[in-house]
Structures are given as structure tokens and as C-alpha cells.
Amino acid sequence: MTELVDIIDDLDNVIDAVPRPQMRALKLPHRSTYVAYLNSENKFLIEIRTLTKDYAPGKFDACIGGVVAHKEDPCDGAKRELFEEVGIKDKDVEYFELGKMYVKLPHSFFYAYMSLAKGTNISIRQASEVSGIMYLDYDNIMALEHNFTSDSILVLKEIVSRAKAKGLL
């Protein structure tokens, strides 16, 4: 069965639903989730994307997340991705929703729904989506940012900014 994705207008209202491959091919505006996972050593979990991903294969991801499915609540989507990609249940971590941000791309845009999760969990990667994981501190992520998906770096910076403003970091 083909996964449907909600297509949104620039005010984040759903205006259509299309198959995921069509959303990617036409660069249609959609919702995505981003969860920055921080361990007890204040290092972020970094994913290495598989070579079969439909977006940025082989790149590093500074956040766990993905495209929000048709009719899915973005917060539920973020928690689903956290469990699907790295085997971490939101009830087993300190979990903080940090709102959303409009992200403009050269030929489109999307809304990023952002969260911070803090814990000591051992993750179990989903081999079909994540080739490997590692933990890096924020300064090392920024030093290596050219190896990351540009959207995950942009959103991680905003997550860190909002988390600091709330006293979470």
C-alpha cells in the first residue's frame, strides 16, 4: 500500500493528500518531524542514513524523524519515528515538544515539528533506514555540518536555541 502524505499551504493547513513518491518527485510542501536525542553525556544521537533513502542517502542526520503521514498528528509522528528508527519509546525519556518552524527550500517549503528527548536509552536502529548511529557533542556536529542533511542542521540549531531558552539545555 502506498503511504499518503498531507500536502499543506504556507499557513500549515492541509490542502491535499498524495502518495509519498509524488510528494518527493514534485517537491510538494508537507510536514516533517525532528527529534534531537541527547544522552547523559550531553551528546546528540546522530543517524547515518542508508543508501536506499529517498532523500539524502548516505548523509548524517542530526535529528531523528521523518515525514508526517496523512491525518497523523505531528507529535504522534515524532514519537513513532523515535521508536521506529532507533527503538526508543517516548515514555522512557524526558520528552519536550518545542513547536514548529517554517523551512523554506529553493523550490518548496515544509513545516518542521521539533522536539528534544533526553535519556540514557540504548538504541536499536532500523536497518532499512539507519545504517549506523554515533553520538557527537554540538560543537563537533557543527564542525562536520557539511556531512549532514542541511535540513537536520538547520532544525537542530533551532531546537538547541529553543531548548536553551526554556532552560532544557
N, C-alpha and C positions, 0 to 999 in steps of 0.2 A: 504494500500500500504506500502511496506517495504521501510524504509528510507535507501538510499545508502550513503556510506561514502567513500571519496577518501583515498586510501592507498598510502603511499609515500615511497620514498627511503631516505637514510640518508642525501641527499642533498636537501630534501623537494620537489622533483619532483614527480608528480602524476604518479603512475605506474599501478594502477588498481582502480576499484570501486567495493565494496562488500556491502551486506546488513549489517546494524549496528550490529545485533546479531552475525554474523560471525566475524566481526572485534573484538568484545569483547571476543568471545569464543577462537579465535586463537591469541589474543593479538597482532593484526597487527598494524604497525605504521601508524599514522594518524595525523591530525591537530586538535588542540583544542583552544578555546578562553578563556581568563581570563580577567575580568574587575574588578579592585578594585574600589569600590564606596566609596567615602569619603564625609561625611556630613559636615555641617558648624562648628561642634564641633570637627573636626578632628578625627572622629571615623569612622571606616570601617563598612559597612553593611556586616553582617555575615548571611549566609543561613544555616538553619537546613534541611538537605536532608530528603526526605520522605523515608520510609522503603521499597518502591517499586522500588527505583532507581536500575539500572543495575550495577552501580559502587558505592561502599561505602555507602550503605543505612544507614541512621540514623546519619551519621557523619556531622560535621560542614564544611562549605565551606567558605574559606576566600575571595574567588572571585566569581563573577557571570560569568557564561559561560557554555561552553559545546563543543561537537564535531562539527566540521565544516562539513556541508553537502556536498554531491557530487556536484562539479562545483560551490560551493559557495565561494565568496571572503571572506577571514577570517575576514576582518574589518566589512563587512556586517553581518557576522555570529555573531560577538561580539555584535553589536548593536541589532541584532534580539534577542539574548539571554537576553540582558539587559531589553528589553521590555517584552519578553515572561515570564521570571522568576519573575521579580519584578515590571513590569509595568512602567518602566522609559524610556522615549524616549531620544535618544542621543541629539536631538536638544534642549532639556530642561536642559542640563547640560554642564559644561565645560568638553570637551572630548579630551583626549590626547592619541594618539597611541604611544606605546613605543617599537615597534619592536617585534622580535620573539626570542625564545631561544630553543635550542635542550635539551630535557629532556630524560635522559637515565633511563630506568627501568630495573629490574632484567632480564626480558625475552623479552624486546622490547624497543621502544622509541617513542616519539612523538614530534612535534613542538608545542610550546605554543606561541600563538599570544597574546600580552599583551597590556592592555590599563588601563588608570586611568580616572575615571569620578568623578567630584566634583559637588555637588549641594545640594539643600535643599528640594528635592522632597520627597513626601510621597509615599512609595512604596506599591504596591498591589501584593502580592505573587501569584504565580501559584500553587494552592493547589495540583496538581498532581505531582509536582516536589519539592516543597519547603514546609516543614511542618511549618516553622516559620522563623522569622528574629530577629536579635538583632544588636545593634551597640556596638563595642568594640574599644578601642584605641589599637595601635600597641603593646604596652608592654603587655597588657592583652591577646592579641591573642597569643603572643609568650609564655606567661606563661601557656596557655591552649593548646598549639600546638598538644599535643597527642590526643585531641578530634577532630582534623581537618583531612581532607583528606591530605595526605602527599604531593601530587602534588600542592594543593592550597597554602600550607605554603611555599613550595619551590618557587613557582612562585610569591607569594606576596612579599617575600623577594627581589626578582629581580625587581619587579615593584617599590617597595619603593626605592631601590638603584638607579634605572634609573630616577625615578621622582625627587629624591633629586639632582642628577647630572644635571638635566635640570632646577632646581630651582622651581619645581612644588610643592614641599613639604617644 
